[in-house]
Amino acid sequence: MKFRYLSLLSAIMVTGGVCLAQTNQPAAIEDFRPASTNQPGKQYPQVNSEGRVRASISAPQAQKVQLDIGGVRYDLIKDDKGVWTGDSRPQDEGFHYYQLNIDGAQVPDPGSMFFYGASRWGSGIEIPAKDQEFYALKDVPHGQVRENLYFSGITNAWRRCFVYTPPDYDKNTTIRYPVLYLQHGMGEDETGWAVQGKTNLILDNLIAEKKAVPMIIVIDNGYASKPSQTPPQGTGAPVGGAGGNSAFEEVMIKEIIPMIDATYRTVADREHRGMAGLSMGGNQTCQVTFHNLDKFSYIGAFSGTMNGLSTAELDPQTAFNGIFKDGNTLNKQIKLLWIGMGTKEPNPFPGAIGAFRNMLYKAGIKYVYYESPGTAHEWLTWRRDLFQFAPLLFTK
């Protein structure tokens, strides 16, 4: 079965995808501070205690400047020095992609650090969350995030993954570790979980509190196409990977897992190997693991399961060649099946995930379901998923 992803996700992730008229809003509380995601020394953008974003940029020749965040564009006001400033409505807690619109041109905010999302490098901003302690940088032993370059014979291209190794990995070379393969969403890449997702800090803190087993985490790029399937230049589709993922399962099974097992001190069996992902990565996780249950026993789907499948295709008697029709056998094979989403997820995610859960219920398949309170299709949902999911890994 081929992956089928939903075009709505692109509209959700591209902040300019939906343009709503700005309406009058009450005055903001004046306790704005520079965002934690700003470039060093930059005073804007800023965030206040309400979660409003204040953007400011010098553009003396511009005729119109807007802050584009959360699918809404907010008009900025120009002062006598040519500096444009304005505020958004309160945003949900967590990380958000955004951009500025200057006379119709979508541009990154020069005050923000850059993040890869919506198939481009652009601005991002952190709205402080009430529970941000679980991914905060703390005075605990820290693991490492290593960049791993490799050549893929399947795609005939160089690829990259980031590999988190836990604290003490290099101190005691006799210890071998279980492995979690962790995938990003549509329009993102292998930097997502390593940067926006704060994977290393979440695991460092959990391991320090002895709430999670020390593990290796592999964060690879979910886009993988064979040369014959890569969109040609000039078609508008990204060339060299991002734009196709038809070969990802093959790359994962034949190249990534063998490379990781050969390079790092892993426990190379299915009982010590898991896979999880967000949105598109959740779909890929289901695809890869259900096709290869001889290699995985822990499965996590964050805001994505088998999205895009019809009700008929979610019949436990036929889906994935009937692996769901024997719930007892599947329950013995899978040590943990995790499904998570935010309480504010937009359509069609609740419906698609609900249909998948209904199929599991009919088949008598055990799973853990988690809802992130007050979050939508965004990084705080997925950070919380990982925070709740990781302590359950490799404990059986």
ZINOR-V900771 format. One record per residue. N is the residue number from 1. PSI is psi in whole degrees, -180 to 180 (999 if undefined). Layout:
BEGIN
<<N;PSI> <N;PSI>>
END
This chain:
BEGIN
<<1;133> <2;154> <3;140> <4;109> <5;161> <6;130> <7;-22> <8;-33> <9;-38> <10;-40> <11;-35> <12;-41> <13;-30> <14;110> <15;-23> <16;8> <17;-29> <18;124> <19;112> <20;147> <21;138> <22;137> <23;164> <24;140> <25;153> <26;157> <27;142> <28;151> <29;127> <30;63> <31;39> <32;142> <33;153> <34;140> <35;150> <36;-17> <37;10> <38;156> <39;152> <40;130> <41;-7> <42;133> <43;-21> <44;149> <45;164> <46;160> <47;141> <48;-177> <49;-15> <50;-10> <51;12> <52;149> <53;129> <54;119> <55;150> <56;134> <57;142> <58;118> <59;72> <60;-30> <61;-8> <62;150> <63;-27> <64;132> <65;136> <66;149> <67;125> <68;103> <69;139> <70;26> <71;9> <72;140> <73;130> <74;127> <75;133> <76;157> <77;136> <78;134> <79;-176> <80;-7> <81;4> <82;16> <83;128> <84;132> <85;144> <86;166> <87;155> <88;171> <89;165> <90;134> <91;157> <92;152> <93;151> <94;-165> <95;138> <96;137> <97;148> <98;175> <99;172> <100;147> <101;112> <102;108> <103;42> <104;-9> <105;129> <106;119> <107;151> <108;155> <109;121> <110;-11> <111;-15> <112;149> <113;161> <114;144> <115;149> <116;117> <117;157> <118;33> <119;31> <120;162> <121;129> <122;-168> <123;153> <124;153> <125;142> <126;120> <127;114> <128;133> <129;151> <130;-28> <131;27> <132;-9> <133;-30> <134;-18> <135;20> <136;153> <137;117> <138;167> <139;74> <140;165> <141;137> <142;141> <143;-170> <144;148> <145;112> <146;138> <147;127> <148;110> <149;139> <150;154> <151;130> <152;117> <153;-26> <154;-43> <155;-9> <156;46> <157;155> <158;140> <159;169> <160;142> <161;156> <162;139> <163;116> <164;124> <165;137> <166;165> <167;145> <168;5> <169;-40> <170;-8> <171;-41> <172;98> <173;9> <174;-14> <175;136> <176;153> <177;150> <178;165> <179;134> <180;126> <181;124> <182;122> <183;148> <184;-176> <185;-178> <186;136> <187;2> <188;-180> <189;-165> <190;-11> <191;-17> <192;-61> <193;-28> <194;-25> <195;-71> <196;-36> <197;-18> <198;39> <199;-47> <200;-39> <201;-39> <202;-46> <203;-40> <204;-46> <205;-41> <206;-44> <207;-40> <208;-34> <209;5> <210;35> <211;-9> <212;149> <213;134> <214;132> <215;161> <216;139> <217;128> <218;123> <219;104> <220;174> <221;125> <222;-6> <223;124> <224;118> <225;144> <226;154> <227;-37> <228;-15> <229;-2> <230;131> <231;135> <232;156> <233;145> <234;-5> <235;-9> <236;-12> <237;143> <238;142> <239;144> <240;15> <241;-71> <242;105> <243;-14> <244;145> <245;20> <246;-23> <247;6> <248;-44> <249;-43> <250;-42> <251;-43> <252;-50> <253;-41> <254;-22> <255;-51> <256;-52> <257;-48> <258;-38> <259;-45> <260;-43> <261;-30> <262;-24> <263;-35> <264;161> <265;80> <266;161> <267;104> <268;65> <269;167> <270;-29> <271;-18> <272;28> <273;131> <274;168> <275;141> <276;162> <277;164> <278;139> <279;-113> <280;-39> <281;-29> <282;-40> <283;-46> <284;-38> <285;-48> <286;-45> <287;-52> <288;-47> <289;-42> <290;-24> <291;-15> <292;56> <293;-8> <294;-9> <295;-15> <296;143> <297;-8> <298;130> <299;131> <300;126> <301;112> <302;112> <303;30> <304;132> <305;-87> <306;50> <307;140> <308;-8> <309;146> <310;166> <311;-38> <312;-38> <313;-16> <314;18> <315;122> <316;-19> <317;-22> <318;-26> <319;138> <320;49> <321;29> <322;17> <323;-20> <324;-9> <325;-21> <326;84> <327;-37> <328;-44> <329;-43> <330;-38> <331;-30> <332;-29> <333;-38> <334;118> <335;-31> <336;126> <337;115> <338;134> <339;127> <340;155> <341;167> <342;154> <343;-16> <344;20> <345;137> <346;162> <347;146> <348;14> <349;-46> <350;-40> <351;-43> <352;-44> <353;-37> <354;-40> <355;-38> <356;-43> <357;-38> <358;-39> <359;-43> <360;-39> <361;-46> <362;-35> <363;-7> <364;31> <365;131> <366;141> <367;163> <368;131> <369;134> <370;139> <371;128> <372;118> <373;129> <374;14> <375;158> <376;-140> <377;77> <378;170> <379;-29> <380;-35> <381;-47> <382;-33> <383;-45> <384;-38> <385;-51> <386;-41> <387;-39> <388;-31> <389;-45> <390;-40> <391;-17> <392;-3> <393;140> <394;37> <395;-6> <396;999>>
END
